[in-house]
Amino acid sequence: MITVFGTGTGAPVPADVLAGARLVVGGRRHLASAAVPEDAEQVVLGPLAPALDIIERHLDKQDRVVVLASGDPGFFGIVRVLAERFGSERLDVRAGVSSVAAAFARVGLPWDDAVVVSAHGRDLRTAVNVCRARPKVAVLTGPGAGPAELGAALRSDDRVLVVASALGSEDERVERVSPAEAAARDWGTSVSVILCLDETRALGAVRTVAGAPVGPTQWALDEGEFAHRDSMITKFEVRALALARLGPRLGELVWDVGAGSGSVAVECARLGAAVVAVEKTRDGVERIRANAAAHGVDVRAVHGAAPTVLSDLDDPDAVFIGGGGRELPAIVTACARRARRTVVVAMAALDRVPATREALTGAGFSCDGVLVQSSRLAPLPGDVTRLAATNPVFLLWGYRTPVSHEGVAL
């Protein structure tokens, strides 16, 4: 058996955990503070592969092995790696209180509705997009992904960062700062976890299922679910296919360019994505904000004309373009250069289809599309029904073609 002991937030390692151990593996500070038997081999955790090989050699000799870890080792911790290599049946896990649980306890908030994302050894942009999309997020930090970097990315967002450092020690600090304040400081190496909060919604509703909210029961909502001007809104039939091609999800960023009422932006946010809606009219921006508030989601509405205003935005994973007029080819080209995954374009004018397709393929995207024509049931006098045709819309979409390390399209 491998005993995996989670130190929680400063819990000492009991003597019985280490008694008889022939190998003790852990971080340098864990080993320094523990009463490791004098005849036991000690391995400081760094690269995992060599440590796992040493553990295997001791297990082959039936030696007792102890692994010391921070917090709860089964929560974004070493338990996963050990179980994959040696089997979960060989692990005796003794969990401590995780840094996430401790941090929420320090600020007096429940966390059954919190989303937890790890930025340790991972791309920070996923954590940033989760923080933009959800009102209560815990971010596990790492080198290059601490409070300063997260704060710099969230400067324009209405959030409070709670930075918890050295939890459980005499040097413990729990500080509330704005993203701008976090970005301006050197936080050192003792940060345990960051909470990113929309304090107006920090308590949240009573939950049955913990973690990120389950997906919406409906999408491609009826146009009547949104405030709009003169029927200037992406119809639900078109929106349904656009959402299917966009694939919005938690941890990703979506642009809605020429957003109008923001119906696509709101639907992407309801499905978990962080969303920026770009709209050139001032009343349109206010309408987008009102629709986002009505549906309880965060959408950042940006006032300005594309493609110029796009240069100030973070790179998106997916883009929906619902307007553009004569500037449409230039807008599609600008979006396609920045999009990591896909671009979807809706247009009513047949004349603009060839240039839009050329803009997508010219940026290295595969391209496909359909003409969406639908007829809805409409009542007639005498309790009978007719079919009422909606305006046809061309929907084109492009996916970025994967490229191998040798530069060959896959």
C-alpha positions as CSV (number, residue, x, y, z in Angstrom):
1,M,0.0,0.0,0.0
2,I,1.0,3.6,-0.6
3,T,-0.2,6.0,2.2
4,V,-1.0,9.3,0.7
5,F,-1.3,12.0,3.4
6,G,-2.8,15.4,2.6
7,T,-1.5,18.0,4.9
8,G,-4.6,20.2,4.4
9,T,-4.0,23.8,5.4
10,G,-1.0,23.3,7.7
11,A,-2.0,20.1,9.4
12,P,1.1,18.3,10.9
13,V,1.9,14.7,9.8
14,P,0.9,12.3,12.6
15,A,3.7,10.0,13.8
16,D,1.7,6.8,12.9
17,V,1.6,7.8,9.3
18,L,5.3,7.8,9.0
19,A,6.1,4.8,11.3
20,G,7.9,2.0,9.5
21,A,8.1,3.9,6.2
22,R,11.0,2.9,4.0
23,L,10.3,5.6,1.4
24,V,8.8,9.1,2.0
25,V,8.0,11.3,-1.1
26,G,6.9,14.9,-0.9
27,G,7.7,18.5,-1.4
28,R,10.8,20.0,0.2
29,R,8.7,21.8,2.9
30,H,6.7,18.7,3.6
31,L,9.8,16.6,4.2
32,A,11.5,19.3,6.3
33,S,8.5,19.6,8.7
34,A,7.8,15.8,9.0
35,A,9.4,13.3,11.4
36,V,10.7,11.1,8.6
37,P,12.4,7.9,10.0
38,E,16.1,8.1,9.8
39,D,16.5,4.9,7.8
40,A,13.9,5.9,5.2
41,E,14.8,7.1,1.7
42,Q,13.5,10.6,1.0
43,V,12.5,11.8,-2.5
44,V,11.8,15.5,-3.1
45,L,8.9,15.8,-5.6
46,G,9.9,17.5,-8.8
47,P,9.5,15.6,-12.1
48,L,7.0,12.8,-11.5
49,A,8.4,10.1,-13.6
50,P,11.6,9.5,-11.6
51,A,9.7,9.5,-8.3
52,L,7.1,7.0,-9.6
53,D,9.9,4.7,-10.7
54,I,11.5,4.8,-7.2
55,I,8.1,4.2,-5.7
56,E,7.7,1.1,-7.9
57,R,11.0,-0.3,-6.8
58,H,10.1,0.0,-3.2
59,L,6.7,-1.6,-3.8
60,D,8.4,-4.5,-5.5
61,K,10.3,-5.1,-2.2
62,Q,7.1,-4.8,-0.2
63,D,8.3,-1.6,1.5
64,R,6.0,0.8,3.1
65,V,5.7,4.0,1.0
66,V,4.3,7.4,2.2
67,V,3.6,10.3,-0.1
68,L,3.0,13.7,1.5
69,A,0.9,16.2,-0.4
70,S,-0.7,19.6,0.1
71,G,-4.4,20.0,0.8
72,D,-6.6,17.2,-0.4
73,P,-4.4,15.0,-2.7
74,G,-7.5,13.7,-4.5
75,F,-8.5,17.2,-5.6
76,F,-6.3,18.2,-8.6
77,G,-3.6,16.3,-6.7
78,I,-1.2,13.4,-7.0
79,V,-3.9,10.7,-6.3
80,R,-4.8,10.6,-10.0
81,V,-1.2,9.9,-11.1
82,L,-0.6,7.3,-8.5
83,A,-3.9,5.5,-9.2
84,E,-3.1,5.5,-13.0
85,R,0.3,3.9,-12.3
86,F,-0.3,1.6,-9.4
87,G,-4.1,1.2,-9.2
88,S,-6.5,2.9,-6.8
89,E,-6.8,-0.3,-4.7
90,R,-3.1,0.1,-3.6
91,L,-3.7,3.7,-2.2
92,D,-4.6,4.6,1.4
93,V,-5.6,8.2,1.0
94,R,-5.9,10.4,4.0
95,A,-7.3,13.7,2.8
96,G,-6.8,17.1,4.4
97,V,-9.0,20.2,3.9
98,S,-8.4,21.5,0.4
99,S,-7.1,25.1,-0.1
100,V,-10.4,25.8,-2.0
101,A,-12.6,24.7,0.9
102,A,-10.4,26.7,3.3
103,A,-10.4,29.9,1.3
104,F,-14.2,29.9,1.0
105,A,-14.4,29.2,4.7
106,R,-12.2,32.2,5.4
107,V,-14.6,34.5,3.5
108,G,-17.8,32.9,4.9
109,L,-19.2,31.7,1.6
110,P,-20.7,28.3,0.6
111,W,-18.9,26.8,-2.3
112,D,-21.2,24.0,-3.6
113,D,-22.0,26.3,-6.5
114,A,-18.4,27.3,-7.2
115,V,-16.5,26.3,-10.3
116,V,-12.9,25.2,-9.6
117,V,-10.3,25.6,-12.4
118,S,-6.6,24.8,-12.2
119,A,-4.1,27.1,-13.9
120,H,-1.1,25.1,-12.5
121,G,0.9,24.0,-15.5
122,R,-2.0,24.9,-17.8
123,D,-3.0,27.7,-20.1
124,L,-4.3,30.6,-18.1
125,R,-6.8,31.6,-20.7
126,T,-9.2,28.8,-19.7
127,A,-9.3,30.1,-16.1
128,V,-9.8,33.7,-17.3
129,N,-12.7,32.7,-19.5
130,V,-14.3,30.7,-16.6
131,C,-13.9,33.7,-14.3
132,R,-15.7,35.9,-16.9
133,A,-18.5,33.4,-17.4
134,R,-19.3,32.4,-13.8
135,P,-19.9,34.5,-10.6
136,K,-18.0,32.2,-8.2
137,V,-14.7,30.6,-9.3
138,A,-11.7,29.2,-7.5
139,V,-8.4,29.3,-9.4
140,L,-5.5,27.0,-8.4
141,T,-2.4,29.0,-9.3
142,G,1.0,28.1,-10.7
143,P,4.2,29.8,-12.0
144,G,3.1,32.5,-14.5
145,A,-0.6,32.0,-13.5
146,G,-0.9,33.9,-10.3
147,P,-2.9,36.9,-9.0
148,A,-1.0,39.4,-11.1
149,E,-1.5,37.6,-14.3
150,L,-5.2,36.8,-13.6
151,G,-5.8,40.4,-12.5
152,A,-4.2,41.8,-15.7
153,A,-6.5,39.6,-17.9
154,L,-9.6,40.6,-15.9
155,R,-9.0,44.3,-15.7
156,S,-12.1,45.2,-17.7
157,D,-14.3,42.7,-15.8
158,D,-16.5,43.6,-12.7
159,R,-15.0,41.1,-10.3
160,V,-13.3,40.9,-6.9
161,L,-10.3,38.7,-6.4
162,V,-9.8,37.1,-3.0
163,V,-6.1,36.0,-2.8
164,A,-5.4,33.4,-0.1
165,S,-1.8,32.9,0.7
166,A,0.0,30.5,3.1
167,L,-3.3,29.1,4.3
168,G,-3.0,27.4,7.7
169,S,0.4,28.9,8.6
170,E,1.4,31.7,10.8
171,D,1.9,33.8,7.7
172,E,-1.6,33.3,6.4
173,R,-3.1,36.2,4.4
174,V,-6.6,36.5,2.8
175,E,-6.9,39.8,0.9
176,R,-9.7,41.2,-1.3
177,V,-8.4,43.2,-4.2
178,S,-9.7,44.5,-7.6
179,P,-8.2,42.9,-10.7
180,A,-6.2,46.1,-11.3
181,E,-4.8,46.0,-7.8
182,A,-3.8,42.3,-8.2
183,A,-2.1,43.1,-11.5
184,A,0.1,45.8,-9.9
185,R,1.6,43.6,-7.1
186,D,4.3,41.0,-6.7
187,W,2.6,38.2,-4.8
188,G,5.6,35.9,-4.2
189,T,5.3,32.1,-4.1
190,S,3.0,31.5,-1.2
191,V,-0.4,32.0,-2.9
192,S,-2.6,29.0,-2.2
193,V,-5.7,29.8,-4.3
194,I,-7.6,32.8,-5.8
195,L,-11.3,33.3,-5.5
196,C,-12.9,35.3,-8.3
197,L,-16.3,36.6,-7.3
198,D,-19.2,38.6,-8.6
199,E,-20.2,39.7,-5.1
200,T,-23.7,40.6,-6.2
201,R,-24.3,36.9,-6.9
202,A,-21.8,35.3,-4.5
203,L,-24.4,33.5,-2.4
204,G,-26.2,32.0,-5.3
205,A,-29.3,29.8,-5.2
206,V,-29.7,26.6,-3.2
207,R,-28.2,23.8,-5.3
208,T,-28.8,20.1,-5.7
209,V,-25.9,19.4,-8.0
210,A,-22.5,20.8,-7.0
211,G,-20.1,22.7,-9.3
212,A,-20.9,24.4,-12.6
213,P,-24.6,24.9,-13.3
214,V,-26.1,22.2,-15.5
215,G,-26.9,23.3,-19.0
216,P,-30.0,25.2,-19.9
217,T,-33.2,23.2,-20.5
218,Q,-33.7,25.0,-23.8
219,W,-31.6,26.9,-26.4
220,A,-32.4,28.6,-29.7
221,L,-35.0,30.5,-27.7
222,D,-38.0,32.2,-29.3
223,E,-37.4,35.8,-30.5
224,G,-39.9,36.9,-28.0
225,E,-37.4,36.0,-25.2
226,F,-35.2,38.9,-26.3
227,A,-35.7,42.7,-26.6
228,H,-35.0,43.6,-30.2
229,R,-35.7,46.4,-32.7
230,D,-37.9,45.9,-35.8
231,S,-37.4,42.1,-35.9
232,M,-33.6,42.7,-36.2
233,I,-32.7,39.5,-34.5
234,T,-31.2,36.2,-35.6
235,K,-34.2,33.9,-35.9
236,F,-34.3,30.8,-33.7
237,E,-33.9,28.3,-36.6
238,V,-30.7,30.0,-37.8
239,R,-29.6,30.5,-34.2
240,A,-30.0,26.8,-33.5
241,L,-27.6,25.8,-36.3
242,A,-25.2,28.6,-35.5
243,L,-24.9,27.4,-31.9
244,A,-24.3,23.8,-33.1
245,R,-21.5,25.0,-35.3
246,L,-20.0,27.4,-32.7
247,G,-20.0,24.8,-29.9
248,P,-19.8,27.3,-27.0
249,R,-18.6,25.8,-23.7
250,L,-17.2,26.6,-20.3
251,G,-13.6,27.8,-20.5
252,E,-13.8,29.3,-24.0
253,L,-14.3,32.8,-25.4
254,V,-16.9,33.6,-28.1
255,W,-17.2,36.8,-30.1
256,D,-20.6,37.9,-31.4
257,V,-19.8,40.6,-34.0
258,G,-22.6,42.8,-35.2
259,A,-24.5,41.5,-32.2
260,G,-27.7,43.5,-32.7
261,S,-29.9,42.3,-29.8
262,G,-27.2,40.0,-28.6
263,S,-29.4,36.9,-28.9
264,V,-26.5,34.7,-30.0
265,A,-24.2,36.2,-27.4
266,V,-26.7,35.5,-24.6
267,E,-27.3,31.9,-25.8
268,C,-23.5,31.2,-25.9
269,A,-23.2,32.6,-22.3
270,R,-26.1,30.4,-21.2
271,L,-24.2,27.4,-22.5
272,G,-21.1,28.3,-20.4
273,A,-18.8,30.4,-22.6
274,A,-17.3,33.8,-21.9
275,V,-18.8,36.2,-24.5
276,V,-17.9,39.5,-26.0
277,A,-20.7,41.2,-28.0
278,V,-19.6,43.9,-30.5
279,E,-22.2,46.4,-31.6
280,K,-21.8,49.7,-33.4
281,T,-25.0,51.4,-32.2
282,R,-25.2,52.8,-28.7
283,D,-28.9,51.7,-28.2
284,G,-27.9,48.2,-29.4
285,V,-25.2,48.0,-26.7
286,E,-27.8,48.9,-24.0
287,R,-30.2,46.3,-25.5
288,I,-27.5,43.6,-25.3
289,R,-26.8,44.4,-21.7
290,A,-30.5,44.3,-20.9
291,N,-31.0,40.9,-22.6
292,A,-28.0,39.5,-20.8
293,A,-29.3,40.7,-17.4
294,A,-32.7,39.3,-18.1
295,H,-31.2,35.9,-18.7
296,G,-28.8,36.0,-15.8
297,V,-25.6,35.8,-17.7
298,D,-22.5,37.9,-18.2
299,V,-21.9,39.3,-21.6
300,R,-19.3,42.0,-22.2
301,A,-20.9,44.5,-24.6
302,V,-18.3,46.5,-26.6
303,H,-19.4,49.6,-28.5
304,G,-17.6,50.1,-31.8
305,A,-17.4,49.2,-35.4
306,A,-15.7,46.0,-36.6
307,P,-13.0,45.2,-37.7
308,T,-11.3,48.2,-36.0
309,V,-12.6,47.6,-32.5
310,L,-11.6,43.9,-32.6
311,S,-7.9,44.7,-32.1
312,D,-8.4,45.4,-28.4
313,L,-10.1,42.1,-27.6
314,D,-8.6,38.8,-26.5
315,D,-8.3,36.1,-29.1
316,P,-11.6,34.1,-29.3
317,D,-12.1,30.4,-29.7
318,A,-15.2,30.9,-31.9
319,V,-16.8,33.8,-33.6
320,F,-20.3,34.5,-34.8
321,I,-20.7,37.3,-37.4
322,G,-24.3,38.5,-37.8
323,G,-23.7,41.8,-39.5
324,G,-21.2,43.8,-41.5
325,G,-22.6,45.1,-44.7
326,R,-20.0,46.1,-47.3
327,E,-17.3,45.6,-44.6
328,L,-18.2,41.9,-44.2
329,P,-15.2,40.3,-46.1
330,A,-12.8,42.5,-44.1
331,I,-14.6,41.6,-40.8
332,V,-14.5,37.9,-41.7
333,T,-10.8,38.0,-42.5
334,A,-10.0,39.8,-39.3
335,C,-12.0,37.3,-37.2
336,A,-10.6,34.3,-39.0
337,R,-7.0,35.4,-38.3
338,R,-7.8,35.5,-34.6
339,A,-10.2,32.6,-34.1
340,R,-8.7,29.5,-32.6
341,R,-11.3,27.1,-33.7
342,T,-14.3,28.3,-35.8
343,V,-16.1,31.2,-37.5
344,V,-19.8,31.2,-38.3
345,V,-21.3,33.9,-40.6
346,A,-25.0,34.6,-41.2
347,M,-26.1,36.8,-44.1
348,A,-29.2,37.5,-46.1
349,A,-27.6,38.7,-49.3
350,L,-26.6,36.1,-51.9
351,D,-24.0,38.5,-53.3
352,R,-21.9,38.4,-50.2
353,V,-21.5,34.6,-50.0
354,P,-18.6,34.2,-52.5
355,A,-16.4,36.9,-50.8
356,T,-17.2,35.5,-47.4
357,R,-16.3,32.0,-48.4
358,E,-13.1,33.2,-50.0
359,A,-12.2,35.1,-46.8
360,L,-12.6,31.9,-44.7
361,T,-10.7,29.7,-47.0
362,G,-8.0,32.3,-47.5
363,A,-7.4,32.3,-43.7
364,G,-6.8,28.5,-43.7
365,F,-10.3,27.4,-42.7
366,S,-12.3,24.6,-44.2
367,C,-15.7,26.0,-45.3
368,D,-19.2,24.7,-45.6
369,G,-22.7,26.2,-45.4
370,V,-26.4,26.0,-46.0
371,L,-29.3,28.2,-47.0
372,V,-31.7,28.1,-44.1
373,Q,-35.3,28.4,-45.2
374,S,-38.2,27.6,-42.8
375,S,-41.9,28.0,-42.6
376,R,-43.7,28.4,-39.3
377,L,-47.2,27.4,-38.4
378,A,-49.5,30.4,-38.4
379,P,-53.2,30.5,-37.5
380,L,-55.9,31.3,-40.0
381,P,-59.6,32.2,-39.4
382,G,-61.7,29.2,-38.9
383,D,-59.3,27.3,-36.6
384,V,-57.0,26.3,-39.4
385,T,-53.3,26.7,-40.0
386,R,-51.1,27.9,-42.8
387,L,-47.3,27.9,-43.2
388,A,-45.7,31.4,-43.0
389,A,-42.2,31.6,-44.6
390,T,-39.4,33.3,-42.8
391,N,-36.7,35.2,-44.8
392,P,-34.0,32.8,-46.1
393,V,-30.5,33.2,-44.5
394,F,-27.2,31.9,-45.7
395,L,-25.1,30.4,-42.9
396,L,-21.4,29.7,-43.7
397,W,-19.0,28.2,-41.2
398,G,-15.3,27.5,-41.2
399,Y,-13.2,25.3,-39.0
400,R,-9.5,25.9,-38.6
401,T,-7.6,23.1,-40.3
402,P,-5.2,21.3,-37.9
403,V,-1.6,21.4,-38.9
404,S,1.0,18.8,-37.9
405,H,4.4,19.7,-36.4
406,E,5.8,19.3,-39.9
407,G,3.5,22.0,-41.2
408,V,1.3,19.6,-43.2
409,A,-2.5,20.0,-43.0
410,L,-4.1,17.0,-41.2
